[in-house]
């Protein structure tokens, strides 16, 4: 059955699924607009709290207002791409518990892409708007020359950061194959762990820096690559090469996450009776 | 009367049991709270070392204690945000209205069950862990605890009133999640859960103290840490009652008018 569908057919179906998700999200336009607006307000509140601290103390861990805003823009831009594409994985455990995932398994499509496209989230655009805003704000304080190398590196960093965040979402979603309920894990690894990245990694103890570099490599989303653009001293990192490593780390983590998903899917026995 | 207590005790017990149903949820919830404590204590330790001159009324240790205690207070409050919303959306509230109990009190009982779990299974272990891990030595005596308890209790009721208010909006809006996010944004910024409100510029502090938000986490923590306030303890309690009265009255107004306008399509 699977072989009968051409790649173009599958692509068409995935796009239709994403379109349906957007239409369903926008069914109640008023609610959608309120949500979109409030999401921006939420992230602005987060930014403002950091702004209040910097206003009072001038810097955090040697990072000034502009540098902190730059850190934030790298995080929120990577987040924007992932929030659009991978939101379907956030409540994946509900599909496992309800047995809805079983329906997806019998369709001639990739179950993972099906879940992702079903949950396509247009509000990810809010992150991108905020990311662009904080990027412009950061640049008004900083002296970064945006030539070809820096622009290319910036795009690679955002893409690599997105792959890291997406990889983490896939791994956490795959845990639902065994644990059935992974809501707290989602909260911890998808949302709360991101809070670490609102501040530079050098303020944390060695163990946490190690954790955020080698085990849950969130540090590669903004802290390490920011050193490249800001010409900051690399003395506070494990190895100076890390400033270039965002994209490769993202690719490796993403491939690893797909294999975890595959193992989880093979072990899946359906939750229902 | 006995029946009233038995019924609501059952709601509390059910909510408590629901909270302990998933072990993984419990441990990750603990880790989640610890993560926030760790981040905030790291931030305060760093800025206290870098800019001791900007600390004002604070010391580095006081800020670390603040980060821990305010997070523990936050962790100890619990509620099932979707309890009422799901009932309104599904129409099940029509059956609940017919049952011999008050829905608002059922909501409070359920939240109390979750909060008892949060307090004993999360906040207290985290406090013990923080004493061991961060070496905090909060200078707390019986007098401060007696001052803290009324503020803590009213702030918990204020927290529940916010939840009930937003849940009751489900009578009018198909999606109330946005209101929860808006409330979270205001809590992040103004409640003292992340930064003590005294960090704000002087002109803002007066304005913020007239909103209900700092009464959730800032003032209870400030009482425990004996931080100077611009008004007396008695005035603080009066302000607490005013805030609770305003938010809970608004919540009940929305709920009561929602119940009156409720219509069901099905037969």
Interface residues (C-beta under 8 A of the other chain):
Chain A: X28 X31 X34 X35 X38 X39 X41 X42 X44 X45 X46 X48 X49 X52 X53 X55 X56 X57 X58 X59 X60 X61 X62 X179 X181 X182 X183 X184 X185 X187 X188 X192 X193 X195 X196 X198 X199 X203 X204 X205 X208
Chain B: X22 X24 X25 X26 X27 X28 X29 X31 X32 X35 X36 X38 X39 X42 X43 X45 X46 X47 X50 X51 X54 X173 X174 X175 X177 X178 X179 X181 X182 X184 X185 X186 X188 X189 X194 X195 X199 X200 X201
